[in-house]
Amino acid sequence: MHDPNYIKITTGLFIMLNPFVLIPVFLGLTGDMDKSQKMKVAFTCSIAVFVIMMISVFGGHHVLSFFGITINDFRIAGGLLIFLMAISMSRAKEHENVMRYSDKEHKEAQGKDSNIAVVPLAIPLMAGPAAISVSIIDAEMCNVFSSRLILVAIIAGLSAVLWVAMALAEQIGRFLGHTGQQVLTRVMGLILLALSIEFLVVGIRGAFHIAAS
């Protein structure tokens, strides 16, 4: 069995968690807060993302087994989900969709005084269905203790990146600008599209017992 490609795993998870693409959403949801409140939201959100991903890594396989779903079936389903998201991102529509969703959530958060760090920021905007799918598939590839430990470290590191990105959201947003965010979204979408195709190919080969040429 080949060792997992940790660079590919890190890249896929980084794109799925959208640390920079979602900066305008974070700024919109925390617009009426002072700096200390924003930092608290950023910290809580990054912790929530880490916890959600850990549940996926260590509990996802048991959920699949309970429903009788094989990892190859899940690779195909996850690949399709990620493919659709990648198409949207490569056309720079992901950011627009998220912003429309966040405006609605912002109004609800103001009315209900809810904790926006967990919902909607952590889930579903960051650690959403696609990110959870990727983490479960990655956990299946990292099925020995040492590789699973590296996967946990990768997710912990990305959670820290999320915190830094949200803490410096205003500065990063000004630096990238609208055009920069659109370009970044398209590039990430293309990379994610390639990863989704790989998930689909590996899943189909495994499901139908097709040997790799």
C-alpha positions as CSV (number, residue, x, y, z in Angstrom):
1,M,0.0,0.0,0.0
2,H,1.3,3.4,-1.0
3,D,1.9,6.1,1.6
4,P,-0.7,8.9,1.5
5,N,0.2,12.0,-0.5
6,Y,0.1,14.5,2.3
7,I,0.6,17.5,0.0
8,K,-2.5,16.5,-2.0
9,I,-4.4,15.9,1.3
10,T,-3.4,19.3,2.6
11,T,-4.3,21.1,-0.6
12,G,-7.7,19.5,-0.9
13,L,-8.6,20.2,2.7
14,F,-7.3,23.8,2.5
15,I,-9.5,24.5,-0.6
16,M,-12.5,22.9,1.0
17,L,-12.3,24.9,4.2
18,N,-12.1,28.2,2.1
19,P,-10.0,30.2,4.6
20,F,-9.5,33.2,2.3
21,V,-12.5,33.0,0.0
22,L,-14.9,33.2,3.0
23,I,-13.2,36.3,4.5
24,P,-16.0,38.7,3.1
25,V,-18.6,36.5,4.8
26,F,-16.8,36.7,8.1
27,L,-16.6,40.5,7.8
28,G,-20.3,40.7,6.9
29,L,-21.4,38.6,9.8
30,T,-19.2,40.3,12.4
31,G,-19.7,43.9,11.0
32,D,-21.4,45.2,14.2
33,M,-18.9,43.6,16.6
34,D,-15.9,45.1,18.3
35,K,-12.4,43.7,17.9
36,S,-12.5,41.5,20.9
37,Q,-15.9,40.0,19.9
38,K,-14.5,39.3,16.4
39,M,-11.5,37.6,17.8
40,K,-13.7,35.4,20.0
41,V,-15.8,34.4,17.0
42,A,-12.7,33.6,15.0
43,F,-11.3,31.4,17.8
44,T,-14.6,29.6,18.5
45,C,-15.1,29.0,14.8
46,S,-11.6,27.5,14.3
47,I,-12.1,25.2,17.3
48,A,-15.5,24.2,16.0
49,V,-14.1,23.4,12.6
50,F,-11.4,21.3,14.1
51,V,-13.9,19.3,16.3
52,I,-16.2,18.7,13.3
53,M,-13.4,17.5,11.2
54,M,-12.1,15.2,14.0
55,I,-15.6,13.7,14.3
56,S,-15.5,13.0,10.6
57,V,-12.0,11.5,10.6
58,F,-12.6,9.2,13.6
59,G,-16.3,8.6,13.3
60,G,-17.1,8.8,9.6
61,H,-16.1,5.2,8.8
62,H,-18.4,3.9,11.5
63,V,-21.3,5.9,10.1
64,L,-20.7,4.5,6.6
65,S,-20.5,1.0,8.0
66,F,-23.8,1.5,9.9
67,F,-25.6,2.4,6.7
68,G,-23.7,-0.3,4.7
69,I,-21.9,2.2,2.5
70,T,-18.5,1.3,1.2
71,I,-15.6,3.8,1.0
72,N,-15.7,3.5,-2.9
73,D,-19.4,4.3,-2.9
74,F,-18.6,7.3,-0.7
75,R,-15.7,8.3,-3.0
76,I,-18.1,8.5,-5.9
77,A,-20.7,10.4,-4.0
78,G,-18.1,12.8,-2.5
79,G,-16.4,13.2,-5.9
80,L,-19.7,14.2,-7.5
81,L,-20.4,16.7,-4.7
82,I,-16.9,18.2,-4.9
83,F,-17.2,18.3,-8.7
84,L,-20.3,20.4,-8.5
85,M,-18.7,22.7,-6.0
86,A,-15.5,23.0,-8.1
87,I,-17.5,23.9,-11.2
88,S,-19.2,26.7,-9.2
89,M,-15.9,27.9,-7.8
90,S,-14.2,27.8,-11.2
91,R,-16.9,30.1,-12.6
92,A,-16.5,32.3,-9.5
93,K,-20.0,31.7,-8.3
94,E,-19.3,30.1,-5.0
95,H,-18.4,33.4,-3.4
96,E,-21.7,35.0,-4.7
97,N,-23.8,32.1,-3.4
98,V,-22.1,32.2,0.0
99,M,-22.6,35.9,0.3
100,R,-26.4,35.7,-0.4
101,Y,-26.6,32.9,2.2
102,S,-24.6,34.9,4.7
103,D,-26.8,38.0,4.3
104,K,-29.8,35.9,5.3
105,E,-27.9,34.4,8.2
106,H,-26.7,37.8,9.3
107,K,-30.3,39.0,9.7
108,E,-31.3,35.9,11.6
109,A,-28.2,36.2,13.8
110,Q,-29.1,39.8,14.7
111,G,-32.7,38.8,15.4
112,K,-31.9,35.8,17.5
113,D,-28.6,36.8,19.0
114,S,-27.2,33.4,18.0
115,N,-23.6,32.2,18.0
116,I,-22.6,32.7,14.4
117,A,-19.1,31.2,15.1
118,V,-20.6,27.6,14.9
119,V,-23.6,28.2,12.6
120,P,-23.3,29.3,9.9
121,L,-19.5,30.0,9.9
122,A,-18.1,26.7,11.0
123,I,-20.9,24.6,9.6
124,P,-22.0,24.6,6.8
125,L,-19.8,27.4,5.3
126,M,-16.4,26.0,6.3
127,A,-16.7,22.4,7.4
128,G,-19.6,21.7,5.1
129,P,-20.7,18.4,3.5
130,A,-17.9,18.5,0.9
131,A,-15.2,19.2,3.5
132,I,-16.5,16.4,5.7
133,S,-16.6,14.0,2.7
134,V,-12.9,14.8,1.9
135,S,-11.9,14.3,5.6
136,I,-13.6,10.8,5.6
137,I,-11.9,9.8,2.4
138,D,-8.5,11.1,3.6
139,A,-9.0,9.2,6.9
140,E,-9.6,6.0,5.0
141,M,-6.3,6.5,3.2
142,C,-4.5,7.3,6.4
143,N,-5.5,4.1,8.1
144,V,-2.4,3.5,10.2
145,F,-1.6,5.3,13.5
146,S,1.3,7.3,12.2
147,S,-0.4,8.6,9.0
148,R,-3.7,9.2,11.0
149,L,-1.6,11.3,13.4
150,I,-0.2,13.3,10.5
151,L,-3.8,13.9,9.2
152,V,-4.8,15.2,12.6
153,A,-1.8,17.5,12.6
154,I,-2.7,18.8,9.1
155,I,-6.3,19.6,10.2
156,A,-5.0,21.3,13.3
157,G,-2.7,23.4,11.3
158,L,-5.4,24.3,8.8
159,S,-7.7,25.2,11.7
160,A,-5.0,27.6,12.9
161,V,-4.8,29.1,9.4
162,L,-8.5,29.6,9.6
163,W,-8.1,31.5,12.8
164,V,-5.3,33.7,11.5
165,A,-7.3,34.4,8.3
166,M,-10.3,35.5,10.3
167,A,-8.2,37.5,12.8
168,L,-6.6,39.4,9.8
169,A,-9.7,39.4,7.7
170,E,-9.9,43.2,7.2
171,Q,-6.2,43.4,6.1
172,I,-6.4,40.4,3.8
173,G,-9.7,41.6,2.3
174,R,-8.2,45.0,1.5
175,F,-5.1,43.3,0.0
176,L,-6.9,40.9,-2.3
177,G,-9.8,43.2,-3.3
178,H,-12.8,41.9,-5.2
179,T,-10.8,40.9,-8.3
180,G,-8.2,39.1,-6.3
181,Q,-10.8,37.1,-4.5
182,Q,-12.5,36.2,-7.8
183,V,-9.2,35.0,-9.3
184,L,-8.3,33.0,-6.1
185,T,-11.7,31.4,-6.2
186,R,-11.3,30.3,-9.9
187,V,-7.8,28.9,-9.3
188,M,-8.9,26.9,-6.2
189,G,-11.9,25.7,-8.2
190,L,-9.7,24.3,-10.9
191,I,-7.5,22.5,-8.4
192,L,-10.5,21.1,-6.7
193,L,-12.0,20.0,-10.0
194,A,-8.9,17.8,-10.6
195,L,-9.1,16.3,-7.1
196,S,-12.8,15.5,-7.6
197,I,-12.0,13.7,-10.8
198,E,-9.4,11.6,-9.0
199,F,-12.0,10.7,-6.3
200,L,-14.4,9.6,-9.0
201,V,-11.9,7.5,-10.9
202,V,-10.6,5.8,-7.8
203,G,-14.1,5.2,-6.5
204,I,-15.4,3.7,-9.8
205,R,-12.3,1.5,-10.1
206,G,-12.8,0.2,-6.6
207,A,-16.6,-0.3,-7.0
208,F,-16.3,-2.2,-10.2
209,H,-13.0,-3.9,-9.5
210,I,-11.2,-2.3,-12.4
211,A,-7.4,-2.6,-12.2
212,A,-5.4,0.6,-12.8
213,S,-3.4,0.5,-16.0
